[in-house]
Amino acid sequence: MIFYSTRTKDLKASLEEAVFRSLPPDNGLYMPDHIPQLSNDFLSTIEERSFKEIAVEVAYTLLSDDISRDSIQQIIDIAYDFESPVVQITPDDYVLELFHGPSMAFKDFGARFMAALMSYFLLRSKKEIKILVATSGDTGGAVAQGFFKVPGISVTILYPSGKVSEIQEKQLTTLGHNVTALEVNGTFDDCQRLVKEAFLDNELTSKFNLASANSINIARLIPQSFYFFSAYAQLKKLGKPLVFSVPSGNFGNLSAGLLAYRMGLPVQQFLASTNLNNSVPRYLKNGTFDPLPSIETISNAMDVGNPSNFVRLIRFFNDDWNLVNEKISGYFFDDEQTQKIMREVYGNTNYVLCPHTAVAYGGLQQYRIENDLDFTGVFLSTAHPAKFIDLVEDTLGKTVEVPERLKSLLSIEKVATKMEPSFSAFKSLLLSDLN
């Protein structure tokens, strides 16, 4: 597979180069130069296949020029010992639970695949790499878990001080070893900017083999497509069109769904469901992308004012707003609306939603109100509600059971280096070789 830069079509890279470079030299994003189609035979029998079998077929269809089927099978076996079940909430609505991995968030699907893929390449090249990642909540924990003690890889995680939940913070600040946390006195957008600037700095790129584990890396995007196919496999027997409501911040998750769609996944509509950081819903309404500074909300992992993956999202439609608008509908909700959704769903179904999942459910219901169509709705649950326990318990007025893997973190002291959101400070810390 060859990848090109979204800014310079002629700037190409191999899979290995795209994975380890993360960003092209022109600061674009890597996109596949063509998107292969899954066979009709595979799609017609997909309901008979396990998650791992689906993942192997999708990955091999994309990456067969670079990696053998046996090696892809090994990567999938290493990455996944958990599933992505769909759970019925109402007669026509299902939640796709993506929190059954080690960090209990959907980012595990991308981070663990990426760690296994990088290890595959590193075993051949004998290189060492330094991963830089910005997180608004769940990415950091998933990357920390996915890359913990992986030989040849050190990880530096930047997160906005006071803007992630306690459990999220503990997940990325308590491992140590090859994982270092930087607590930035700023927003997620500041953290993301610092990471991008590092990849464009000649001194840093000459000293380190830098890579990113954010969704700007194509190796994060590819595996996130797997669970869209898995949801289809589980719901295909219903015989209705599918509508996916995707809670969105940096828009890697929705871009992965579009990759699945372009590979042949039958999807009637995608819903870009956001909080007040609504640059994409506004674009879908008026055709103008006008990113604003991020706004702090209770669905903090989606507090992204200028989503990096927007350029990928529109590139799947050749940057044509009319085509984008035909396939994606946008909705956004404030904190009061989000909490109302959480209460209503719990009251009606006894199902507990995290605030991000509530935003996705709200988008699905709004789409139903606006469209008199018969379809199966799938809304993505991106994190276990216990990761936001104080908010969820205060909103619902009930005690939420905390899984043991999260409960054990609360007694461990965090270890993080505080810093201002300046590139010079970040660069100095990196050159001091934190890991």
N, C-alpha and C positions, 0 to 999 in steps of 0.2 A: 504494500500500500504506500502510495506517495501522498504527501500532505503539502498544501500550499498555504501561504500567508493570506489572510483576509485583506491585507493592505496592498500586497504586491503579488499578483497571481503567478508571476514567474519565479518567485522565491520558494523553492521546493525543499522538502526534507524527507528522509526515510522515517519509518516508524521509530527506530531506535533514536535517531536524532531528535525527532519531535518530542518523544517522551522525556529525554534528558535535558533538552534545551528549554522545553516548556513554552517559551515565547520566541517567535521569530525575531531576527535582528531588527526588523522595522517596527517592532512593538505591536504587530497584529496578533491574530490567533491562528493556530493551525486548523485547517479543515481538510477532510479527505478530498482528493482531486476527482474521485468518482465514488458513488455509493452503490455497492453491489446489491443485487436483489436476492432475497432468500427464495428457495425453490418452492413451487406450489405444493410439492409433495410434503415438504416440511410443515408448511402452514396448515395443510389439510389434516395433518395428524398430530399437530402440536399438543393437543389435549392429552395425548398418551405419554408425553415426555415429562421428566422431572425438571426441576429448576436447573440443575447442573447440566443435564442433556441439552436444554434450551440454550444455556450460556455457552457451551462448547460450540454449538452449531452457529450461533450468531457471531461469536468471536472468530471462528475459523472462516466464515464467509467474508469477514472484514480483513483478516490478518493472514490469510493462507499464503500470501506471497513472502511473508517474513518468518512465520513460525509454523512448525509441523502440527498436525492434529494431536499427536501424542503429547507434544510439549504444551499445547493449549489445554489439553485435558489435565496435565499436571498442575498448571497454573490455576485452573478452576478448582481442582481438588484442594490445593493449598489455601485458596482464598475463601472458600465457602463451606462452612459447616452449619449454616442456618438458611432459612427459607424466607419467602415473601408471600405469606398467605393473604387471601382476600376474605373478609368477614362481612356478612350481610348485616346491614343496619336497618334498612327499610325494605319494602318489597322490591324496589328498583335501584337502591343505592348500596354500594359496597365500599368498605375501606380497605385499601391496600396497605397492610402493616409492614413497614420497612424498618422496624426497630428491634429486630430479633438478633442482631449481631452483637459483638463484644462491647461497643460503646453505646448501644441501644439507640442508634440514629441511622438514617438512610445513607449517611456518608460512608458507612462500613463497606457498602457494596463497591464503591469506587476506590477507597483507600486500600483495601486488602488486595484487590485485583492489581492495582498499580504497584504495590509493594512486591507482589509475586512476579509481575512482569519485569520490574526493574532488577530484581534478584536474578532472573533468567538471563538478562543481558549482562549484568555485572559478573556473573560466573564466567562468561566468555571473555570479557574485556579486562577483568582484574582491576577495574577502576574503583575509586571511591567518590561519592557524591555528597553534596550538602543540599538538603531540601529546605526551602523556605516556604512557609504557608501562612496566610492571613486567615483568621477565623472570626465569624460573627457569632459563633456558638458551637455548633456540632462538628464542623470540619476538624477543628483542632483535636478533639477527643478521638475521632475516628483515625486521623493520621497518626496520632501518638500511639494508639493501640496497634494500628496496621504496620507501622515501621519500627516498633519497639524491638531493640536488639537485633535488627536485621543487619547482617554483616556488610560493611562497606558503605553504610548510609548513616549520616547524622541529620537530625531534624531540628529546625528552629521555627517556633510557632509564635506569631504575633497576634495578640488579642486586645480589644479595647477595654481598658480598665473600668470596672463597674457596670459593664454592659452585657455580661453573660451571667447565667445563673450560677449559683454556688457549685452545684454538681458538675455543670459544664466546665467551670474553672478547675475544679479538682481533677477532672479527667485529663486535662492537658498539662497540669503543673505538678503532678505527684509521681510520675514514672521515673524521671531522671535517666541515668545511663546515657543513651545517645539522643535523648529528647530534651530540648531546652525551651523554656517559655519566656517570652518577652511581654510584659504588661505595659501597653502603650496608653499614654494619657491622651486619648483621642477617640475617634470613631473607627468603625470597620473600614470605611473608605480610606482613612489615613493609613491603616495597616496594609490594605491592598495596594495603595500607591507606593509605599516603601518597598514592598516586594517587587513590584514592577520596575521601580527605579534600579533596584539591585541587579536585575537581569540586563540592564542597559549600561551598567557601569563597567568600563574596561578593566579597571584594577581588580574588582571583585571577580569578574568572569575569567581573568587570567590566573588568579590565585586559586579559585575553587571551581569544581565542576558543579554548577548550580542547577537545581531542578525545582519545580513547583509541584505541590500536591493539591493546589486549588483546582477548581473546575475549569480554570484556564488551560489546564493540561489535558490534552486529548485522551490520555490514559485514564482519566477520571470519567470522562464523558461516555466512552464506549461501554464500560460495564454497567453504567446506570440505565442503559437501554434494556438490559436483560430482564428487569422486573416488569417492564411494560409488556414484553412478550409473555412473561409468566402469568400476569394478570389476565391477558387474553386467553391463554390456555385454560385457566381455571373457570372462566366465564363463557367460553365459546358455546357450551351446551345450551345456554339461554337463548341463543339465536337472535339477539338484538344488537344494534350498533352500540359501540362504546364511546362514551364521553369521559375524558380524563381531566379532573381538576387538580392542578399542580400548585401547591403553595410555593411561592417563588421569591427569591432574594437576588442571588447572582445569576439566576436563570440557567444554570447548568442542568438542573433536573428536567426542565421543559425542553431544553435543547437535546437532551438524550432521548426524550420521547419523540421528538421530531426526527432524530436519526432512525429510531425504530420504524416510524411511519414511512420514511423514505426507503427503508429496506423492505417494505411490504406489509407492515403491520396494519390491519384494518382499523382505522380510527375515524369516527364521525367528526369529533371536535376536541380541541384542547382548550382548557380554560387556564389563563394566567391569573392566578388568585394571589393578591398581595395585601399587605397592610398599607399604611399611609405613604410608604415609599413606593409610589405608584407610577413611576416613569413609563413603564411598559403599557399598563392600561390606558394611560393618557395618550401614548403613541397610537395605540390601536383605535382610539376614538377620533384623533384629529390628524394622524399621519406625521406628527412632529415628535422627534425624540429630544426631550428637554430634561436631562438629569438635573436633580437638585441635591443640595446637601442632605445626608441621611437624617431621618427623624427617629428618635428613640421610641420604641413601642414595646408592648408585652410579648410580641412575637419576634424576639430580638434577633434570631438567626436570619430573619428576612429584612433587617434594617440596612438595606443597601440602596444608596441614592443613585449610583451610577453603575448598573450591572455590567460586568465585563462581557458576559455571554450574549448580550443583546446583538452584537454583530454576527454571531453564529446563528442566532434565532432568525434574523432576517435573511441571512445568506442561504438558508435552506429553501428560500423562496425567491432567490435571485434579487434580493433587496427590493422587491416589489410590494409596496404597502397593500395594494388591493389583494394580492395573493395571500399575504400574511393574515390579513383581516378576514379572509374567507375561512381559514382553518383555526384561528386562535381568537378567542373572546377574552376580554379582560375585565376583572372585577377587583375592587379593593374595599377594605373594611377598617374602621378605626377600632381602638381598644374596647370601647363600650359595646360595639356591635359584636366583636370577637367573643367577649365574655358572655353576651346574651346567647350566642350560638352554642357555646360550651354548656350553659345551663339548660337550654332547650333540648339539646341532644341527650344529655344525661337524664333529664326528666322524662323524655319520651322513650329512650332505648336502654338506659342504664349503662351506656358506653361513655367512657371518659376520654375526652380529647385534650391534647396539648393545644396551646394557642395557635400554632402554625397549622395543625390539622383542622382546627375550627375554621380558619380562614379558607382552607380548601373546600370544606363542606359548605361554607357560605357561598362560595362561587358557584358550586354545583346547584344549590337551591335557587340562586338568582337566575342561572341559565334556564332552569326548569320553568320558572315564572315567565320568562321572556319567550320561551319556545315551546309550543304545543306539539312535542315530539315524543315518540315512544322509543326510549333508549335505556341502556344500563349505565348508570353513573358510577364512576370509580374516582374516589378522592384519596389522595396519597397522605398517609400518616407518617410523617418524617421523623418523629421522635417519641419515645415513651413519655407519657405525661408526668412520671415521677421526676424527670429531669427539670421540671418547672413546678416542683411540689408546692412551694408556698403560694404561688399564684393560683394553681389549680385548686388547692384546698380552700383558699379564701373565696374563689369564685363559686365553687360548688357547695361549700359548707359541709364537706365530708373529708374523712381521712383517706389519703391515697397510699396504697401499699407500695413500699419502695423495694424493688428487687435487690437481692443481696449484693450483686456486683456493683450497684450504685451506693448502697448503704455503707459498705465498707470504706468507701472513699472519704466519707465525711469526717472520719477521725484522723486522717492523714494530713499533715501540714503541707500547705502549698509551697512550692519553690519557684519564684519568678523574679526576673530582673525588670525593674521599672525603668521606663524611658519616655522621653518626650517624642512627639511624632515628627522628628527631623531626620532627614536622610543622613546627614553627617554623623549624628549620634548612632544611628543604626549601622552605618558602615563601619564606624569605629568598633562597635561591639563585635561585628562579624570578623573584622581583621584581627581582633584579639583572640579569635578562634574559641568561641564559647563552648563548643561541643568537645 
